[in-house]
Each structure stands twice: as C-alpha cells, then as structure tokens.
Amino acid sequence: MLREGTPNRPDAERTAPIARRSIVGITAPSSMPTAPLGWRLRARLFVERFWQPTSACMMCMPGSLGNLWSSAHWLTALQTGLVTGIVALLLSFTPVARLYRRRFGNAALVGGLTAFGDAYAHPNHYGFLHAEALLTGAVSALLALVASYLLEDRGRRVRGVWSRLRARSGDAA
C-alpha cells in the first residue's frame, strides 16, 4: 500500500525503517539496545526475589498466626525464597531478563518463579494439585507489583506520603 508523497515504486515501503513485532504485539525498533545487568543489580534482584516469595509463602501457609514462630514454616518459606532467588538470578543471564524491566512482566515472572519454587519446596496442603503453590505465586506477584509502585525511584511515593503525614502532624501541634 502506497502512501501519499511516496514515489510510485513497489519497493518504496521496503526502504522505510523496519519495525519488528514483539511477542505481545507492540512494535519496537529492530535493533533495540539492551543494557547488560551489572552485579549490583543482580544482587538486588536476588534479594528482592528472595524476600517476596518468602513473605508470600509465610502468608499463604495454612494454620494460624502461630506459624510465624514455627521454625519448620520459616525453613519452608526460606527454601521457597532461595529457589526462586536462584532461578531468577540464573534467568538474568538470558534474554528473559528484559521482563524484569517491565512492571507487569516482572510481576508475572516473579509469580511464576514463586509458584515453581513453592511446588518444589514442599507438598500441597490445599485442595487441587499445586493450589498452594499457585496461590503463593499470585500473592508474590501482587507483592512485586505493589513494591514496584511504592519503592521505585528510591521510594519516592513512600517519602511523599511520609512528608505529608509529618506536615499534618506539625500543623496539629
């Protein structure tokens, strides 16, 4: 299809800049540069992928709040977090690492890795097969999404709320 202002040549569109479609259907330049992940970023990635699944696992374990003091539950949660952190670190060396830069891609990847780590770490305690692992993965994805909103730009949103609360308390005094 020829556009206005282009020469009447069939190869006119072939000389235009080429855009490739990504997997999700968003067009991107054909030579999209990606910066490599440094070791500081990989260490941060491991720590984040360790605490989010560990917290999600502690929240989703069946039982009461007394499980927070149970060493067996902590061991299981730490094992889930460790498996998730190691797999996330290994994936940072692959092209999948591009998902870590996108908010929802990161949350989906963290949720999937947490579900894998939880299924590996212990047997299911809920109804159908891997139900607990899927629930833990969903909670971990939600934690990753909330953390991405709250903690981006060195906690800009948290600092803003904190300064507004301090300003209000200063006005009341």
C-alpha beads as a LAMMPS data file, in Angstrom:
LAMMPS data file: protein, C-alpha beads

173 atoms
172 bonds

1 atom types
1 bond types

-500.0 500.0 xlo xhi
-500.0 500.0 ylo yhi
-500.0 500.0 zlo zhi

Masses

1 110.0

Atoms # bond

1 1 1 0.000 0.000 0.000
2 1 1 1.493 3.305 -1.078
3 1 1 1.130 6.438 0.970
4 1 1 0.759 9.991 -0.269
5 1 1 4.007 11.676 -1.050
6 1 1 5.907 8.460 -1.740
7 1 1 7.228 7.628 -5.162
8 1 1 5.133 5.238 -7.190
9 1 1 7.579 2.382 -6.735
10 1 1 6.667 -1.010 -5.341
11 1 1 9.871 -1.086 -3.274
12 1 1 9.199 2.312 -1.629
13 1 1 7.860 0.716 1.555
14 1 1 10.755 -1.686 1.777
15 1 1 13.188 1.207 2.125
16 1 1 11.321 2.630 5.139
17 1 1 12.674 1.842 8.606
18 1 1 11.740 -1.667 9.633
19 1 1 9.876 -2.268 12.873
20 1 1 9.559 -5.768 14.275
21 1 1 6.712 -7.063 16.365
22 1 1 7.478 -8.399 19.782
23 1 1 5.688 -11.344 21.329
24 1 1 2.969 -9.178 22.869
25 1 1 2.313 -7.312 19.616
26 1 1 3.943 -3.992 20.470
27 1 1 6.128 -2.647 17.709
28 1 1 9.698 -1.921 18.630
29 1 1 12.743 -0.888 16.626
30 1 1 14.550 -3.788 15.012
31 1 1 17.777 -3.082 16.866
32 1 1 16.609 -2.360 20.407
33 1 1 19.664 -1.928 22.635
34 1 1 19.563 -3.614 25.994
35 1 1 21.977 -2.663 28.739
36 1 1 23.590 -5.628 30.482
37 1 1 22.746 -6.226 34.114
38 1 1 25.626 -5.464 36.466
39 1 1 26.446 -7.428 39.596
40 1 1 24.936 -4.798 41.900
41 1 1 21.642 -5.057 40.044
42 1 1 21.832 -8.852 40.065
43 1 1 22.439 -8.846 43.836
44 1 1 19.433 -6.553 44.299
45 1 1 17.418 -8.821 42.000
46 1 1 18.306 -11.857 44.119
47 1 1 17.412 -10.108 47.391
48 1 1 14.066 -8.903 46.027
49 1 1 13.256 -12.321 44.559
50 1 1 14.158 -13.836 47.910
51 1 1 12.032 -11.669 50.238
52 1 1 8.898 -11.509 48.070
53 1 1 8.379 -15.309 47.824
54 1 1 9.424 -15.837 51.433
55 1 1 6.835 -13.308 52.609
56 1 1 4.177 -14.713 50.278
57 1 1 4.899 -18.244 51.447
58 1 1 4.560 -17.254 55.103
59 1 1 1.218 -15.564 54.354
60 1 1 -0.240 -18.485 52.396
61 1 1 0.724 -21.345 54.701
62 1 1 -2.286 -22.989 56.296
63 1 1 -2.730 -22.588 60.006
64 1 1 -2.832 -19.718 62.429
65 1 1 -0.586 -16.762 63.077
66 1 1 1.309 -19.023 65.425
67 1 1 3.038 -20.339 62.316
68 1 1 5.050 -17.127 62.241
69 1 1 7.064 -18.505 65.159
70 1 1 7.391 -22.031 63.765
71 1 1 10.906 -22.847 62.597
72 1 1 9.562 -25.521 60.228
73 1 1 7.398 -22.950 58.435
74 1 1 10.263 -20.479 58.251
75 1 1 12.533 -23.171 56.815
76 1 1 9.971 -23.974 54.110
77 1 1 9.420 -20.290 53.310
78 1 1 13.164 -19.614 53.160
79 1 1 13.651 -22.621 50.901
80 1 1 10.934 -21.309 48.561
81 1 1 12.571 -17.883 48.527
82 1 1 16.012 -19.347 47.926
83 1 1 14.871 -21.483 44.983
84 1 1 13.043 -18.502 43.490
85 1 1 16.015 -16.181 44.002
86 1 1 18.497 -18.596 42.429
87 1 1 16.290 -19.266 39.387
88 1 1 15.628 -15.519 38.986
89 1 1 19.367 -14.852 39.154
90 1 1 20.056 -17.521 36.530
91 1 1 17.354 -16.075 34.287
92 1 1 19.053 -12.677 34.484
93 1 1 21.762 -14.085 32.184
94 1 1 19.201 -14.932 29.482
95 1 1 17.022 -12.784 27.188
96 1 1 14.175 -13.285 29.679
97 1 1 15.902 -10.602 31.788
98 1 1 14.105 -7.992 29.655
99 1 1 10.919 -8.836 31.562
100 1 1 12.498 -7.569 34.783
101 1 1 12.452 -4.027 33.337
102 1 1 8.680 -4.037 32.813
103 1 1 6.394 -3.751 35.824
104 1 1 3.793 -6.365 34.857
105 1 1 6.297 -8.671 33.145
106 1 1 8.360 -8.639 36.318
107 1 1 5.315 -9.413 38.473
108 1 1 4.272 -12.285 36.197
109 1 1 7.789 -13.710 36.168
110 1 1 8.103 -13.452 39.948
111 1 1 4.717 -15.099 40.414
112 1 1 5.616 -17.968 38.101
113 1 1 9.016 -18.490 39.708
114 1 1 7.473 -18.414 43.178
115 1 1 4.879 -20.994 42.174
116 1 1 7.705 -23.178 40.847
117 1 1 9.793 -22.696 43.994
118 1 1 6.849 -23.389 46.285
119 1 1 5.877 -26.544 44.393
120 1 1 9.490 -27.679 44.669
121 1 1 9.918 -26.778 48.343
122 1 1 7.010 -28.696 49.887
123 1 1 3.889 -30.752 49.140
124 1 1 0.498 -29.174 48.590
125 1 1 -1.760 -28.522 51.605
126 1 1 -4.833 -27.250 49.730
127 1 1 -7.478 -28.859 47.503
128 1 1 -6.287 -29.475 43.933
129 1 1 -2.770 -30.179 42.702
130 1 1 -0.375 -27.242 43.258
131 1 1 -3.142 -24.998 44.593
132 1 1 -0.956 -23.673 47.397
133 1 1 1.931 -23.028 45.002
134 1 1 -0.337 -21.106 42.631
135 1 1 -1.800 -19.048 45.479
136 1 1 1.678 -18.292 46.807
137 1 1 2.773 -17.289 43.302
138 1 1 -0.207 -14.957 42.934
139 1 1 0.491 -13.301 46.309
140 1 1 4.163 -12.938 45.409
141 1 1 3.260 -11.362 42.050
142 1 1 0.991 -8.936 43.882
143 1 1 3.782 -8.088 46.346
144 1 1 6.175 -7.490 43.445
145 1 1 3.653 -5.216 41.747
146 1 1 2.945 -3.221 44.921
147 1 1 6.676 -2.957 45.660
148 1 1 7.330 -1.699 42.139
149 1 1 4.858 1.133 42.679
150 1 1 5.960 2.004 46.210
151 1 1 9.712 1.528 46.028
152 1 1 10.564 2.862 42.574
153 1 1 12.761 5.941 42.402
154 1 1 14.136 5.250 45.902
155 1 1 10.710 5.137 47.492
156 1 1 9.515 8.466 46.084
157 1 1 5.859 7.673 46.787
158 1 1 6.548 6.472 50.327
159 1 1 8.671 9.543 51.054
160 1 1 5.920 11.797 49.675
161 1 1 3.261 10.252 51.912
162 1 1 5.616 10.393 54.897
163 1 1 6.347 14.094 54.349
164 1 1 2.614 14.873 54.008
165 1 1 1.882 12.991 57.250
166 1 1 4.664 14.856 59.056
167 1 1 3.374 18.163 57.706
168 1 1 -0.108 17.380 59.013
169 1 1 1.206 16.367 62.428
170 1 1 3.228 19.600 62.554
171 1 1 0.081 21.628 61.777
172 1 1 -1.852 19.877 64.564
173 1 1 0.783 20.561 67.194

Bonds

1 1 1 2
2 1 2 3
3 1 3 4
4 1 4 5
5 1 5 6
6 1 6 7
7 1 7 8
8 1 8 9
9 1 9 10
10 1 10 11
11 1 11 12
12 1 12 13
13 1 13 14
14 1 14 15
15 1 15 16
16 1 16 17
17 1 17 18
18 1 18 19
19 1 19 20
20 1 20 21
21 1 21 22
22 1 22 23
23 1 23 24
24 1 24 25
25 1 25 26
26 1 26 27
27 1 27 28
28 1 28 29
29 1 29 30
30 1 30 31
31 1 31 32
32 1 32 33
33 1 33 34
34 1 34 35
35 1 35 36
36 1 36 37
37 1 37 38
38 1 38 39
39 1 39 40
40 1 40 41
41 1 41 42
42 1 42 43
43 1 43 44
44 1 44 45
45 1 45 46
46 1 46 47
47 1 47 48
48 1 48 49
49 1 49 50
50 1 50 51
51 1 51 52
52 1 52 53
53 1 53 54
54 1 54 55
55 1 55 56
56 1 56 57
57 1 57 58
58 1 58 59
59 1 59 60
60 1 60 61
61 1 61 62
62 1 62 63
63 1 63 64
64 1 64 65
65 1 65 66
66 1 66 67
67 1 67 68
68 1 68 69
69 1 69 70
70 1 70 71
71 1 71 72
72 1 72 73
73 1 73 74
74 1 74 75
75 1 75 76
76 1 76 77
77 1 77 78
78 1 78 79
79 1 79 80
80 1 80 81
81 1 81 82
82 1 82 83
83 1 83 84
84 1 84 85
85 1 85 86
86 1 86 87
87 1 87 88
88 1 88 89
89 1 89 90
90 1 90 91
91 1 91 92
92 1 92 93
93 1 93 94
94 1 94 95
95 1 95 96
96 1 96 97
97 1 97 98
98 1 98 99
99 1 99 100
100 1 100 101
101 1 101 102
102 1 102 103
103 1 103 104
104 1 104 105
105 1 105 106
106 1 106 107
107 1 107 108
108 1 108 109
109 1 109 110
110 1 110 111
111 1 111 112
112 1 112 113
113 1 113 114
114 1 114 115
115 1 115 116
116 1 116 117
117 1 117 118
118 1 118 119
119 1 119 120
120 1 120 121
121 1 121 122
122 1 122 123
123 1 123 124
124 1 124 125
125 1 125 126
126 1 126 127
127 1 127 128
128 1 128 129
129 1 129 130
130 1 130 131
131 1 131 132
132 1 132 133
133 1 133 134
134 1 134 135
135 1 135 136
136 1 136 137
137 1 137 138
138 1 138 139
139 1 139 140
140 1 140 141
141 1 141 142
142 1 142 143
143 1 143 144
144 1 144 145
145 1 145 146
146 1 146 147
147 1 147 148
148 1 148 149
149 1 149 150
150 1 150 151
151 1 151 152
152 1 152 153
153 1 153 154
154 1 154 155
155 1 155 156
156 1 156 157
157 1 157 158
158 1 158 159
159 1 159 160
160 1 160 161
161 1 161 162
162 1 162 163
163 1 163 164
164 1 164 165
165 1 165 166
166 1 166 167
167 1 167 168
168 1 168 169
169 1 169 170
170 1 170 171
171 1 171 172
172 1 172 173
